[in-house]
Amino acid sequence: MSQFLEVLEHYDPSGEEIAFRYPPEGSAEVKFGAQLVVHEAQEAVFYRDGRALDVFGPGRHTLTTQNVPVLTKVLALPFGFTSPFRVQVVFVSKRTFLDQKWGTREPVVFRDRELGVVRLRAFGTYAYRIRDARTFVNTVVGSLGQFDTERLADFYRDMIVARLNDLLGESLTSILDLPAHYDELAQLAKARLVEDFGKYGVDLSDFYVNSVTPPDEVLARLDERASMGAVGDLAAYTRFKAAVAMGDAARADGQAGGGASGGLGLGLGAGFGVQMAGALAEAMRAGAAGGG
């Protein structure tokens, strides 16, 4: 439905809005001589027939054919034209949006030289600001009535994860080295993402990698690997785990039984303890021999 606008102004109390089109649907009739009010850290883009045209910075502007030259040319308006014209105005926030979250929706595949194929989850933060409001409106916002930080996070998430996944494959061979490379990964990722953000009129101010972690089952394998390293090679580690299991079973029997059966359990526990000690000693000897 047509609206006649004398004053064009928009304020976002949430602080999360990047762009707002007025009116949200359809178009409004604006008369030359109307007042356009643009707040600090904001730009207003005149939008017509799917195109972002003239752009206004902060301040109060009286609309004339002289200060909307692109729109005047598109509409073929004569100089000094005063009749109303149909248009939308997109207000774009130019502030820096800090502490924006990114992360993998699903684990990404990484080929580890030590563990084989593992799946990793990655999370971090970034900050950005709209550099070119016209380009941003034309390439990202389009005809949407409102565009906020959540929408842009969805827009960029897959791009960020794809770039990071490429870097992991190029610069790392094992997830065991990850914690020492977070800063390096972030710098390399930012260098590539700056261009990706820039072609949509967005400046990437900061980019951080906070964590890259495997699933719980992979962490359990890492713990087992550490234990195996402490006692020697794989065969020795297998014997060590068997001895631990026998000792645990014997202790459980001893605690569950009473009287004679409890004594039996105690005796079995002692016997298995001796076996466990022997297995551990054998494992240690095997590890020492392998190391020599």
N, C-alpha and C positions, 0 to 999 in steps of 0.2 A: 504494500500500500504506500502511496506517495506521501512524503512528509515534507513540510516547508521549514527550512532551518534558517534562523536569523543569527544564532550563536552556535558554533561547533566547538565542543570541549569534551574531554574525557579524562577521568581520574580513576586509577586502579588502587583501591585500598588494600588488596591482598599482597601486592608486591611480587606476585608470581605470573602476572600476565605479560606476555611479550608483545602481542598485537591484538587490537580490537577494531573491528570494522563497524562503522556507523553509517546507516542503520545496519543491524545484523543481517537482515534479509531485504532484498529489493534495493531501491535507491531512494534518495531524497532530493527534493528540489531546493537548490541553493541559489540565492539571489546575489548578484554582485553588489558589494556593499556590506554583505554579512561579515560578522566577526569570527575569526578562527583563533582560538586560544590554545597554545601549545605549551605544556608545562616543561620545567627543567628535566633534563635526561629523557626527553621525548621528542619524537618527530611525527609529523602528520603527512600522510601520503594521499593525494587525490587519486582515486581509483575509478576507472571508467571502462566498461566493456572488456573486463578481464585483464586490464593493463594498469600498472602503477605509473602515474604521470608526474605531476609536480610535487615537490617535497618542501615542507616548511619546518624550520627549526623553532626553538623556544621563543615565546613572545606572543603578543596580540597582533594579528594581521587582519587588515581590511581587504577583502577580496576584490580584485579588479582584473580586467583583462591583461594588465601589465605584469601582475605577479603570479599569474597562472598561465605562462606562455605556452607550455606544452598542451595543456587542456584547451586553451584558446585555439591553438592550431588544429588539434584533433577534431574539435567541434566546428572548425571554420567560422569562428565568431568574428564579427567586425569589431574594430577598435571602438571602445566606449560602450560596448554592448551591456545592457542592464537587465534584460529579462532573466528569469530563473532558468537554471540548467540542472539536469539530472546527474547525480554523481554519488559516490560513496567516499567516505574519508576513513583511512586506516591509521589509527594512532599506534605508533611503534615505540616501545620502551628502549632507551639507549643506555640504561644502567648496566653495570656488570653483575651478572647472576653468579653468585658464589656458591661453593659447596654443593654442586650438582652431582648426583650419584650416577654411576654407571656400573654395570655388572652383567655377567653371562646369564641368559635365561636358562640354558642347559649347559652341562659340562662340555668343554671342547676337547678334542682328541690331540694328544701330544705323544710323540714317539721318544721315549726315554732310553738312553744307551744302557742304563743299569736295570731298569724295571720293565722295559718293553713299552707297549702301548698303554697309556694311562689317560684318564679324563680329568680335566682341571676346571675349577671354577675361579673366576677372577673378579675382583671388585676394586673400585677406586672412586675418585672425585675429580671434577674439573670445573673450570669457570670460563664464562664467555660473555661477549657483548655483541649487539648488532652493530656492525660497522656501516653497512650500506642498506638502508631501509627499503629503498626501491627494489634492489635485487632480492632481498629477503621476502618481500611481499609477493613479487612475481614468481619466485621459484619454490617457496615453501608454503606461505599462507594461502595463496590463491584466493578462492571465493569463500573461505571459512570465515565465520562471523567472529570467532575468537580463537586465539592461539596462545597456549601457556607453556610453562617450563616442562610439564609432564609430556605434552605432545612432542616437544623438541627432543626430550630424552629418548622417547620411543623412536623418533626419526634417526637419531645418531647412534643408538645402542649397537645395532648390528655392524655399523661401520667401524666403531671403536673396537669391538671384539674381533672383527676380521683383521684389522691392522695389528692388534696385539698378538693374535694367533700366528700371523706371518713372522713377527719379530721373535716369538718364542722359538719357532722352528729354525730361524736364521742365526740366533745369537746364543742359544743354550743347548746343551746336550743332555743335561740331567736336571730334574726338579730339585735335586739335593743342593744345587747351586743357586736356587731362586732367591732366597732372602737377601743375598748380597748384591743382587742385580735389580732390585725394585726401582731405584733412582735412575739407573741407566736405561731400563726398559721404558720408564715414563718419559725420559728425554727423547729417546728414539721414536716412541709412539707420537709424542706431541709434534715432532718435526714432520711426520707424515700426515698427521691429522690437520695441521694448520691449513694445508692446501685443500683438504676435503671440506673443512668448515668454510674456508674463504670463498669458495665458488658459490656459496649460498648467501654471501654477504655477512658472514659471522666471523668474528675474531675469537680464536681460542686463546684465552689469557693464561690459564694454568691447566696442567694435567698431572694427576698422581695415580700411581698404582699402590693400593693399600695392602692387597693380599692376592696371592695366586696359590690355591690349595687343592690337593687331590681329595677324593672321597675318603671316608673313614676306613674303608677296607684297604686302600693303598697306604694310608698312614700306619695301619696294623702291619702291613708287609715291611714297611720301613723300620718299625720297631723290631721285627723279627730279624731283619737284616743286621741291625745293630747288635743284637744278641749273638747272631752267628759269627759276626766279626770278632766278638769277644772270646769265643771258644775254638775258633779254627775253621776248617772247611765244612762243606755241606754234610758229608757223612758223619763227621764228629758232631755237628749240630743236631742231626737227626737222632743220634744215640743219646745226646744230652736231653732232648725233649722227651724221649721215651722214658728216661730215668725220672725226669720231673713228674711225668704222668703217673708212673708207678708209685712214687712217693706220695703224691696227692691222694691216690686211691687208698693206700695203706692208712694214711692219717684219717681219712674219712671213715674207714671201717673201725678204727680204734676209737674214734669219738662216738660212733653210733652204738657200739656194743657195750655190754655191761658184764661184770663177773668174769666167768671163764672166757666168754666170747670176747670181752674187753681185753683180757690178757692175751688172747690169741691175736687180736688186732694189734696190740702193742708189739708182740713178737714179730708179726708180719711187717709192721712199720719199721722196726729195727733192721729186719733183713733187707727190706727194700731200700732203706737208707744206706746200707752198706753197698748195695748194687748201684744206687745213684752216685755215691761217692766214687765208686770204681769207674762208672761211665764218664763222670766228669773228669776224673784224672786221665782216662784214656783220651777224652776229647782234647784236653789241654796238651797232652803229649803229641797228638796228631797235629794240632795247630802249630806247635813249636817245630815239629818236623817239617810241616809244609812251609813254614816261614823260613827255615834254614835252607 
